[in-house]
């Protein structure tokens, strides 16, 4: 597995644990819908939350949330809408971003951006 994929998997595990501590129910991780993948699907109160996780070791290439382009947002929205159809879900949808900085020998820095786009 490529190093960036390993980093992503570590970040997704940290993000899922973080969301559980905030009383989110994790419904699915790494859900593939057609050619798209949703990192985390969770439930918070009455909202179905689709979470994109970006994990970095530094900001050398910019802030992680900047990597979620308008095109990526469109793909995530399409995947979420298709998920809702497949699961016969008719409630509200929300899109969150979780960014994680892994710093050697330190606790991960986590930033949760709720309702990041739609």
Secondary structure by P-SEA (a helix, b strand, c coil): ccaaaaaaaaaaaaaaaaaaaacccccccccccccccccbbbbccccbbbbbbbbbcccccccccccccaaaaaaaaaaaaaaaaaaccccbbbbbbbbbbbcccccbbbbbbccccc
